[in-house]
Amino acid sequence: MALRGTLTVPGDKSITHRAIILGALADGEATITNYCTGEDCLHTAQAFQAMGVSIDIGPERMKVVGKGLSSLQEPASIVDCGNSGTGIRLLAGVLAGQDFFSVLTGDDSTRRRPMGRVVGPLREMGALITGRRGGELAPLAITGTRLRGIKYRSPLVSAQVKSSVLLAGLFAKGTTSVTERALSRDHTERLLDYLGIPLTRHGLTVSLTGQRSFAAKDIVVAGDLSAAAFFLVGASLVPDSDVTIAGVGVNPTRTGILDVLRDMGARIDLVNPRVQAGEPVADLRVRSAPLHGIAIGPDRIPQTIDEFPILCVAAACAQGDTVISGAKELRVKESDRIATMATELRRMGAEVEERSDGMRIAGGRPLQGAVCQSHGDHRVAMSMTIAGLVASGETRVEDTACVATSFPEFDKKLRGLLTPSGQG
């Protein structure tokens, strides 16, 4: 059955985290509309509620009454960030500059993810942080202190590292700058700019000086392109499909998925482009088209890092080989996404060669229905569900509760496109 109709996707998860954080640190009340209602972002909101920030969480909007940069309160208990690597790393930057003690933790997956990448530069700024394996792993115990600005040259192309350091820089004396090897997602910079916080950009270096205060401002969150990616691939693969996804963020640091799919032969059009809270937004129309394999090298990984699982499904259904390289970072996401996607696609009959920093997928072999595992990874669960649409026979994806971390209504939206009305 074809996928047809129009739908919206949740607000961008990355932007929502940042909107909550900066809203809590601003002076005054702000409304965040179209926020991501997934558990990851709710954990970030709950963290600030535990620090005395009034946050009213409604079904369509969130009201945040900011306490300012210096009025957060010491949380009475450990702050649980759940499954969110973004939440725990960005909060580490904020809490490093407070005048109280706090402990950050998360679920099993988060406690396995590398934290040294943010702990290192924060310590250079004067932060007092301890944790498992010398601060390499959560839980992280943070004794807030007065920070100093640094010039940090990041060995990683990571928006989380950059954002954690810049957020700490709001509390630091002097200027803080971060230089990257390549441009990572710039949601933090765009939101800081939108809120009137002075930034300077020179090539791959972004800088800010410590702030006394900044005013709250309402934020409308763009639709999450990473969430839209599942429907972009599904509609490309299922014959006779024609789907429009309204109000999706098309930030150039995130649109690698569009470039890759178009290079594979996908028919994707951007309609009604506009700007929303500093972020470029458009409606995306996608129609079914035959796909072919391509090479996806290291230069494209930063812009497609979250879309890797669904790109693997596209590659398995495309004609010819797709070779992905330079993607070692995928081994330390919510799951080892290289290993998990190789395993699950093989269950469905795909030919996959796993490599240390990526994989080779020999596309064009018909997929067979199978019992698949999510490995507790929301993006793997949704990707294998899309694979099931084009597989012969029945596909069952087990342990799908993890989908709620980013896209609670995924199944409902997908079923909506499969109904005669085609309204997701």
Secondary structure, DSSP 8 states (H G I E B T S, - for coil): ---EEEEE--B-HHHHHHHHHHHHHSEEEEEEES---SHHHHHHHHHHHTTT-EEEE-SSEEEEEEE-TT-----SS-EE-TT-HHHHHHHHHHHTTSSSEEEEE--HHHHHS--HHHHHHHHHTT-EEEEEGGGTEEEEEEE----B--EEE-SS--HHHHHHHHHHHTTSBSEEEEE-SS----HHHHHHHHTT---EEETTEEEEE--S--B---EE--B-HHHHHHHHHHHHHSTT-EEEEEEEE--TTTTHHHHHHHHTT-EEEEEEEEEETTEEEEEEEEE----B--EE-GGGHHHHGGGHHHHHHHHHHSBEEEEE-S-GGGGGSSS-HHHHHHHHHHHTT-EEEEETTEEEEEETS--B--EEE-TT-HHHHHHHHHHHHHSBS--EEE--GGGGGT-TTHHHHHHHHTSTT-B-
